[in-house]
């Protein structure tokens, strides 16, 4: 049997590969990453990279020991030794906060905006848009409780997906209040569900004991039917004065910036370190489970990871594979990766080395490729077009003698003679005339 990639993973392939789908095009992933980078860094975000595996305790505290991710979906890294073990990261937030605490990033100006991209790992059932190795763009802001930060964080998420060409997106906004509000809500839920405990699923009964709010975002159909039957009040009805004022201020900023949203009272977060603002970004084109992204405020996470002092934080992350489904549904056209600006070829064997030297010099300015053997002009042009080159430089004995290049524009057919010493200036001029698609985005 032929060796194959592991189930639940994908190869990201170069343009022109056979059987290439949008979600396996390396250019599509590059387009998402670069668009997100451009939008987020214009807002002052800085890139951070953390290990793809973390100490097991960091993940369990950050994701929640009772969640399905920790109980059922973790990839544990085993090795010989007496360490408690490492876990391939299922999400990025816990690692980012750990890096913030460990490396003294609180010394940097606050609020500190950070972004990250890379692979995440969950051992879940493979289905469309959900893989065991998937990729995320993650944005986190640390060091401020200001509702203006919350609103900007939501607005930046919308800016990113709009820049990627998505149109059918909707923000669903909620609040999960302060710890005392959640305590009151959990008490209400226990009183409500306890008389019906026999109708709850096994997960639902376990959640009733540990954290009743998590019943509301459970997947068991019977639990959801019971929730609808009992007419469960939303968390928003239990917000205290401080959390409600914060929520209204976030809304006021979003309204002022024309960021559309719907109030969704059903949004909950099951972990104690979450606070106040929570939201989801939905797109109907990806199917029944239309959430593309989740976000929220997690002011208690730093202390959960061992910090003596609180470090307020808020952030979001989206899965790139799932986002590509939405982009496909909206008919977004991903630009093909650029070919070389220049393709250099020698017309005779004696000048192949000279052509390579010219190409290497041109790489100071732009992507340049060269032919590894002498070719006839017709073959040069055909090969250059397959590589999506914009210009071809031909070098024969006459060109070497005169220290020039015969340069042809493959789009217009225009041919010109360029002194070799002027090649870099010529290429810089062409780059200035035609910025890349991402520069135009």
Legacy VTK file of the C-alpha trace (Angstrom):
# vtk DataFile Version 3.0
C-alpha trace
ASCII
DATASET POLYDATA
POINTS 441 float
0.000 0.000 0.000
1.291 3.456 -0.887
2.328 5.722 1.998
-0.370 8.329 2.630
-0.737 11.358 4.862
-2.429 10.776 8.254
-6.222 10.940 8.378
-7.487 14.393 9.235
-4.546 16.254 7.693
-3.988 17.969 4.361
-1.127 18.782 2.027
-1.012 22.417 0.915
0.120 22.267 -2.695
1.648 24.694 -5.208
-0.560 26.191 -7.908
-0.859 24.005 -10.969
-0.920 20.764 -8.988
-3.452 18.149 -10.157
-6.718 17.724 -8.211
-6.135 21.023 -6.426
-8.986 22.326 -4.261
-9.308 25.744 -2.645
-8.586 24.255 0.775
-5.376 22.578 -0.412
-3.871 25.519 -2.298
-0.804 26.845 -0.539
-1.549 30.203 -2.174
-4.958 30.340 -0.438
-3.409 29.885 3.001
-0.752 32.455 2.163
-3.461 34.892 1.048
-5.348 34.517 4.346
-2.230 34.875 6.483
-0.933 37.917 4.622
-4.308 39.645 4.567
-4.743 39.098 8.308
-1.188 40.288 8.945
-1.730 43.459 6.953
-5.012 44.357 8.693
-3.849 43.498 12.218
-0.400 45.060 11.988
-1.900 48.296 10.665
-3.781 48.352 13.981
-0.560 47.929 15.959
-0.528 44.162 16.456
2.802 42.380 16.653
3.438 38.796 15.646
4.209 36.190 18.286
5.123 32.538 17.755
4.755 29.937 20.497
5.656 26.213 20.469
3.194 23.843 18.833
3.282 21.795 22.031
2.881 23.050 25.576
3.157 21.613 29.054
0.035 19.531 29.689
-0.877 21.648 32.702
-0.909 24.854 30.626
-3.370 23.332 28.163
-5.586 21.798 30.838
-5.820 25.037 32.780
-6.214 27.168 29.665
-8.770 25.025 27.849
-10.496 23.529 30.892
-10.002 20.082 32.378
-13.666 19.143 31.981
-14.057 20.217 28.358
-14.368 17.781 25.473
-11.081 19.124 24.100
-9.143 17.970 27.166
-11.206 14.843 27.887
-11.481 13.503 24.321
-9.524 15.493 21.734
-5.974 16.065 23.009
-2.874 14.827 21.236
-0.455 13.977 24.057
3.261 13.833 23.296
4.780 10.819 25.043
8.496 10.377 25.632
10.816 8.638 28.049
11.397 10.609 31.230
9.691 11.669 34.409
7.932 14.761 33.046
4.157 14.956 33.248
3.898 15.218 29.490
3.282 17.710 26.714
0.216 18.314 24.562
0.071 19.450 20.945
-1.725 22.757 21.215
-5.491 22.580 20.539
-5.708 26.396 20.499
-3.346 29.348 20.882
-4.611 31.545 23.733
-3.181 29.620 26.680
0.263 29.499 25.069
0.196 33.221 24.285
-0.729 34.127 27.874
1.945 31.725 29.170
4.519 33.438 26.925
3.346 36.868 28.125
3.841 35.880 31.770
7.087 33.937 31.338
8.855 36.576 29.241
7.831 39.707 31.129
5.812 41.180 28.267
3.883 43.319 30.753
6.861 45.712 30.460
5.712 46.563 26.930
3.164 49.346 26.364
-0.395 48.272 27.162
-2.708 47.204 25.735
-0.385 44.765 23.992
-1.813 43.455 20.707
-0.469 40.124 19.482
-1.274 37.885 16.549
-0.258 34.353 15.671
-0.852 31.814 12.945
-0.048 28.157 12.741
-1.213 24.557 13.136
-3.466 23.358 15.971
-4.345 19.762 16.824
-7.525 18.041 17.996
-8.278 14.314 17.839
-11.879 14.765 16.704
-14.019 13.050 14.110
-12.950 14.239 10.678
-15.584 16.117 8.684
-15.764 18.932 6.167
-13.907 21.940 7.515
-12.829 20.110 10.705
-9.477 18.343 10.683
-7.158 16.819 13.238
-4.424 19.185 12.179
-5.950 22.523 11.278
-4.638 26.060 11.066
-5.687 29.215 12.866
-5.167 32.937 12.797
-5.280 34.135 16.400
-5.489 37.690 17.791
-5.056 38.559 21.473
-4.996 41.841 23.411
-3.526 41.852 26.914
-3.448 44.501 29.608
-6.745 46.409 29.407
-10.353 46.028 30.556
-11.564 49.028 28.540
-14.731 48.316 26.508
-13.090 50.283 23.690
-10.572 47.418 23.407
-13.441 44.914 23.180
-15.144 46.857 20.408
-11.907 47.324 18.448
-11.150 43.599 18.750
-14.538 42.702 17.255
-14.189 45.362 14.567
-10.762 44.058 13.534
-12.173 40.556 13.090
-14.812 41.967 10.745
-12.126 43.985 8.930
-10.059 40.841 8.336
-12.889 38.749 6.905
-14.127 41.660 4.777
-10.620 42.118 3.383
-10.691 38.415 2.480
-13.829 39.003 0.407
-16.520 37.564 2.708
-19.898 39.241 2.553
-22.434 36.965 4.267
-21.034 37.310 7.773
-22.838 38.284 10.945
-21.555 39.074 14.441
-23.583 37.554 17.273
-22.833 39.470 20.450
-23.406 38.577 24.074
-22.035 38.966 27.586
-21.379 36.396 30.281
-21.022 38.976 33.055
-18.736 38.990 36.052
-17.996 35.997 38.327
-20.770 36.916 40.758
-23.244 37.185 37.847
-22.227 33.755 36.614
-22.537 32.330 40.119
-26.099 33.602 40.334
-26.881 32.219 36.877
-25.411 28.817 37.692
-27.506 28.676 40.871
-30.597 29.429 38.779
-29.681 26.699 36.279
-29.105 24.109 39.013
-32.504 24.845 40.508
-34.092 24.648 37.048
-32.445 21.437 35.805
-32.184 19.387 39.000
-35.835 18.212 38.945
-35.218 16.979 35.372
-31.761 15.445 35.919
-32.912 12.042 34.639
-33.623 13.579 31.240
-30.129 14.989 30.855
-27.397 13.174 28.951
-24.380 11.818 30.826
-22.422 14.921 29.839
-25.350 17.116 30.882
-25.532 15.517 34.346
-21.775 15.941 34.826
-22.028 19.586 33.767
-24.958 20.199 36.120
-22.642 19.339 38.985
-19.507 21.150 37.790
-20.667 24.030 35.617
-24.352 24.221 34.633
-23.728 26.930 32.000
-21.986 24.319 29.854
-25.274 22.428 29.498
-26.464 25.256 27.268
-23.731 24.763 24.660
-23.848 20.962 24.796
-24.361 18.869 21.678
-26.796 16.229 22.987
-30.185 16.638 21.203
-32.109 15.629 24.327
-30.438 18.344 26.369
-31.282 20.972 23.765
-34.911 19.829 23.695
-35.108 20.154 27.480
-33.562 23.643 27.341
-36.225 24.742 24.847
-39.020 23.118 26.859
-38.006 24.769 30.148
-37.674 28.227 28.609
-34.265 28.882 30.150
-33.608 32.550 30.864
-30.497 33.971 29.144
-27.319 35.006 30.913
-27.991 38.591 29.840
-30.879 38.713 32.352
-28.391 38.168 35.182
-25.826 40.859 34.341
-24.805 43.080 37.222
-24.510 46.840 36.970
-20.828 46.855 35.991
-21.102 44.146 33.342
-24.235 45.682 31.855
-22.616 49.135 31.592
-19.577 47.537 29.938
-21.792 45.679 27.458
-23.719 48.802 26.526
-20.497 50.743 25.955
-19.173 48.026 23.637
-22.428 48.227 21.694
-22.205 52.020 21.504
-18.737 51.858 19.931
-19.794 49.206 17.408
-22.853 51.265 16.487
-20.704 54.348 15.988
-18.409 52.406 13.640
-21.287 50.790 11.698
-20.223 47.283 12.729
-23.415 45.254 12.358
-24.285 42.694 15.035
-27.199 40.798 16.536
-27.655 40.362 20.270
-27.503 36.629 21.005
-28.567 35.835 24.583
-27.637 32.158 24.138
-23.873 32.762 23.948
-22.144 31.242 26.974
-18.613 30.318 27.984
-18.078 27.359 30.277
-14.806 28.340 31.976
-14.588 30.491 35.094
-11.869 32.800 33.768
-14.104 34.255 31.042
-15.628 37.678 31.691
-18.162 39.979 30.092
-17.920 40.317 26.291
-18.372 37.163 24.209
-19.237 36.861 20.520
-19.290 34.629 17.474
-18.922 35.317 13.762
-21.323 33.323 11.581
-21.614 32.579 7.890
-24.597 30.669 6.550
-22.622 29.325 3.610
-20.635 26.806 5.668
-23.608 24.682 6.724
-25.816 24.175 9.756
-22.985 24.864 12.191
-22.314 28.277 10.781
-19.861 29.664 13.335
-16.583 30.698 11.731
-14.997 32.214 14.787
-15.445 32.672 18.509
-14.076 35.375 20.733
-14.293 36.670 24.241
-12.767 38.348 27.262
-10.726 36.115 29.587
-9.553 38.357 32.446
-9.058 35.431 34.835
-6.832 33.226 32.648
-3.456 34.629 33.742
-4.182 33.827 37.391
-5.430 30.390 36.366
-1.966 29.849 34.848
-0.245 30.897 38.071
0.109 34.696 37.845
-0.093 36.526 41.166
-1.578 39.558 39.473
-4.548 39.642 37.107
-3.821 40.299 33.437
-6.985 41.222 31.531
-7.199 39.780 28.055
-9.504 39.440 25.081
-9.134 37.749 21.716
-10.458 35.653 18.857
-9.310 32.938 16.500
-10.615 31.476 13.268
-9.802 28.188 11.577
-8.368 28.819 8.138
-9.816 25.642 6.599
-13.300 26.553 7.796
-12.873 30.114 6.582
-11.982 28.800 3.130
-15.380 27.047 2.983
-17.070 30.387 3.534
-14.859 32.092 0.954
-15.730 29.389 -1.560
-19.444 29.834 -0.803
-19.113 33.578 -1.415
-17.288 33.020 -4.707
-14.053 34.598 -3.519
-11.291 34.173 -6.093
-7.907 33.535 -4.533
-5.136 35.093 -6.620
-2.645 32.595 -7.953
0.803 32.783 -6.447
3.043 35.077 -8.471
5.396 33.574 -11.007
8.858 35.016 -11.510
9.150 38.576 -12.704
12.004 37.498 -14.961
13.015 34.236 -16.632
16.554 34.182 -18.037
17.700 31.705 -20.693
20.805 31.174 -22.745
20.503 30.384 -26.446
23.744 28.384 -26.573
25.635 26.087 -24.211
28.560 28.470 -23.775
26.399 31.114 -22.086
24.306 29.032 -19.665
26.592 30.012 -16.767
26.400 33.684 -17.755
22.595 33.499 -17.797
22.634 32.015 -14.288
24.879 34.856 -13.075
22.503 37.458 -14.532
19.545 35.742 -12.837
21.259 35.652 -9.453
22.052 39.346 -9.720
18.423 40.107 -10.613
17.286 38.330 -7.427
18.478 41.372 -5.482
15.297 43.033 -6.754
12.713 40.402 -7.695
11.961 36.736 -8.057
14.002 35.452 -10.983
14.439 31.979 -12.441
16.735 30.691 -15.176
17.018 27.792 -17.592
19.574 25.146 -16.682
20.399 24.358 -20.292
20.486 26.183 -23.611
17.111 26.485 -25.330
15.666 27.733 -28.613
13.614 30.952 -28.296
10.263 29.213 -28.885
10.961 26.710 -26.126
12.086 29.504 -23.810
8.809 31.370 -24.228
6.707 28.243 -23.706
8.627 27.332 -20.542
8.383 30.894 -19.228
4.609 30.974 -19.761
4.183 27.692 -17.866
6.045 29.294 -14.962
3.830 32.434 -15.248
6.862 34.665 -15.802
6.200 38.254 -16.839
9.457 38.923 -18.687
11.987 36.782 -20.520
15.637 37.724 -20.950
17.411 35.980 -23.851
21.187 35.718 -23.866
23.098 34.706 -26.951
26.596 35.419 -28.226
25.585 38.881 -29.515
24.122 39.863 -26.141
27.250 38.703 -24.282
29.507 40.601 -26.690
27.469 43.800 -26.345
26.822 43.247 -22.579
23.055 43.534 -23.124
19.905 41.463 -22.677
17.038 40.967 -25.092
13.988 41.335 -22.836
10.445 40.442 -23.903
7.200 41.308 -22.108
5.131 38.117 -22.400
1.842 39.949 -21.859
2.305 42.605 -24.584
4.866 40.915 -26.821
6.998 44.061 -26.670
10.723 43.339 -26.974
13.531 45.674 -25.965
17.281 45.696 -25.484
18.404 46.370 -21.900
22.081 46.967 -21.003
23.064 44.399 -18.387
24.135 47.168 -16.000
20.598 48.646 -16.174
18.721 45.418 -15.479
18.049 46.111 -11.782
16.693 49.579 -12.520
14.486 48.105 -15.259
13.047 45.500 -12.875
12.436 48.073 -10.118
10.485 50.146 -12.607
8.302 47.192 -13.561
7.580 46.380 -9.900
6.536 49.975 -9.268
4.073 49.802 -12.174
2.351 46.605 -11.024
1.928 46.146 -7.238
0.991 42.694 -5.966
-2.669 41.737 -5.320
-2.133 41.936 -1.551
-0.803 45.469 -1.867
-4.001 46.382 -3.702
-6.271 44.608 -1.187
LINES 1 442
441 0 1 2 3 4 5 6 7 8 9 10 11 12 13 14 15 16 17 18 19 20 21 22 23 24 25 26 27 28 29 30 31 32 33 34 35 36 37 38 39 40 41 42 43 44 45 46 47 48 49 50 51 52 53 54 55 56 57 58 59 60 61 62 63 64 65 66 67 68 69 70 71 72 73 74 75 76 77 78 79 80 81 82 83 84 85 86 87 88 89 90 91 92 93 94 95 96 97 98 99 100 101 102 103 104 105 106 107 108 109 110 111 112 113 114 115 116 117 118 119 120 121 122 123 124 125 126 127 128 129 130 131 132 133 134 135 136 137 138 139 140 141 142 143 144 145 146 147 148 149 150 151 152 153 154 155 156 157 158 159 160 161 162 163 164 165 166 167 168 169 170 171 172 173 174 175 176 177 178 179 180 181 182 183 184 185 186 187 188 189 190 191 192 193 194 195 196 197 198 199 200 201 202 203 204 205 206 207 208 209 210 211 212 213 214 215 216 217 218 219 220 221 222 223 224 225 226 227 228 229 230 231 232 233 234 235 236 237 238 239 240 241 242 243 244 245 246 247 248 249 250 251 252 253 254 255 256 257 258 259 260 261 262 263 264 265 266 267 268 269 270 271 272 273 274 275 276 277 278 279 280 281 282 283 284 285 286 287 288 289 290 291 292 293 294 295 296 297 298 299 300 301 302 303 304 305 306 307 308 309 310 311 312 313 314 315 316 317 318 319 320 321 322 323 324 325 326 327 328 329 330 331 332 333 334 335 336 337 338 339 340 341 342 343 344 345 346 347 348 349 350 351 352 353 354 355 356 357 358 359 360 361 362 363 364 365 366 367 368 369 370 371 372 373 374 375 376 377 378 379 380 381 382 383 384 385 386 387 388 389 390 391 392 393 394 395 396 397 398 399 400 401 402 403 404 405 406 407 408 409 410 411 412 413 414 415 416 417 418 419 420 421 422 423 424 425 426 427 428 429 430 431 432 433 434 435 436 437 438 439 440
